[in-house]
Amino acid sequence: MSPSSPRASPARAPARGLAVTADPEASTGAPGTTPAPPPRGVAGPLVERLLPARLGTGIRWLLASSWSTNLGDGLLLAAGPLLVASRTDDPFLVALAALLTWLPPLLFGLWAGVLTDRLDRRRLVVTVNVVRVGVLAALAAAVALDAAPIAVVLAALFLVATAETFADNTFNALVPTLVARDDLAVANARMQTAFIALNQLAGPPLGAALFAVGHAWPVAADALLVAAGVALVARVRLPERASDHHERSHVLADVAEGVRWVWHHAAVRTLVLTILIFNVTFGAAFSVLVLYAQERLGLGEVGYGLLTTTQALGGLAGIAAYGWLTARVSLANLLRVGLVIETLTHLALALTTQAWLALGIFFVFGAHAFVWGTTSVTVRQRAVPHRLQGRVGSVNLVGVFGGLVLGAGIGGALAQRYGVTAPFWFAFAGSAVFVVLIWHQLRHVAHADEQDAPAA
């Protein structure tokens, strides 16, 4: 499972096959939120279609903030590695830069979850993003003044990734605070749209183009876009219950409570375990994707970029089809079929040597990643009590990045010893075995209201 699944439906009646825990603390709506006024002008029908007025003004401000910050993140996604490469050609330092962007969720993810549940979530998002703006602005100034050696660049990238860990975990916990349970699918789908369209599709090429104009430009643009996101999320007004003070206890006790809740809730435990295992297999295969594209498919730099672009386009197709799918297919079957698609993706890539076929595979995988990611996030948010949203989300986040780091290590070792297709064979075998083992449990994930919620 890719991190964007990150990890990503139009408004309608509650989705078939998805009913979650009857815990009275679980997100059952957003009392106190203000319905959005009817949209006016030419853009009115489009705005209403994208975000129905019943969702409230808060989610619209939140989505606008998401679009702004995701575009900024997309700029840095391309400009960050380019900036590192412009300062050093040492492979160790280049690899270290990637590692430093993956470490913060592992080091601070669970702590971020505790703060999300203890503090005012809107204020926490604003605070950490202000810190991120400051770091980005300082880095842009240092680059412009030619005063940014590789050590400064690496430190700045680590600080930005750390702030982003806190911001993203808290941001995701705001969604079920603002949106009624039955509307979580449409809200999450729109949030995933921002990630795919701007972070993955539009941002990286724009960031590379700005970097070609001047090394400081994409960093400065990222700072401005995150600052705009801060201004937008500051407009969000939380319902009264969302600002309740958390009863203070030791941080480790709070972390343990979140982990214990996940462990004792069979549906959420299955989701988190699935995300962990599938990120191990995904990380193993896709960690050597650039070598696979060159050696197996015969693609150059442009061709490699086309693979990732095609995956993002598949995500847009998933966005377009999500409402149609959820109106006709139970969410239990969406989860099951999605895991089969991902498993067969690894098999197909292990077998093919044709670039055109690989592009088709990446398109289908991109659509799957959006559908599965949006569905799984919605299932989790509906099941989790409001006061535990941050901690349970952080357990999920640690599973994502822990799986990626472990998988990347496995993939690199396998490719070095057995060739670039070996990680894909490993990913296929591991995914297939796991799908068989959890096939029955996935039906219960979509009927989590039939089990008692664990004591928090």
Secondary structure as GFF3:
##gff-version 3
##sequence-region A 1 456
A	DSSP	alpha_helix	44	50	.	.	.	ID=ss1
A	DSSP	three_ten_helix	53	55	.	.	.	ID=ss2
A	DSSP	alpha_helix	57	87	.	.	.	ID=ss3
A	DSSP	alpha_helix	91	118	.	.	.	ID=ss4
A	DSSP	alpha_helix	121	144	.	.	.	ID=ss5
A	DSSP	alpha_helix	150	178	.	.	.	ID=ss6
A	DSSP	three_ten_helix	181	183	.	.	.	ID=ss7
A	DSSP	alpha_helix	184	194	.	.	.	ID=ss8
A	DSSP	pi_helix	195	202	.	.	.	ID=ss9
A	DSSP	alpha_helix	203	213	.	.	.	ID=ss10
A	DSSP	alpha_helix	217	233	.	.	.	ID=ss11
A	DSSP	three_ten_helix	240	243	.	.	.	ID=ss12
A	DSSP	alpha_helix	251	264	.	.	.	ID=ss13
A	DSSP	alpha_helix	266	286	.	.	.	ID=ss14
A	DSSP	alpha_helix	289	295	.	.	.	ID=ss15
A	DSSP	alpha_helix	301	328	.	.	.	ID=ss16
A	DSSP	alpha_helix	331	351	.	.	.	ID=ss17
A	DSSP	alpha_helix	355	383	.	.	.	ID=ss18
A	DSSP	three_ten_helix	386	388	.	.	.	ID=ss19
A	DSSP	alpha_helix	389	418	.	.	.	ID=ss20
A	DSSP	alpha_helix	422	445	.	.	.	ID=ss21
A	DSSP	three_ten_helix	448	450	.	.	.	ID=ss22
###
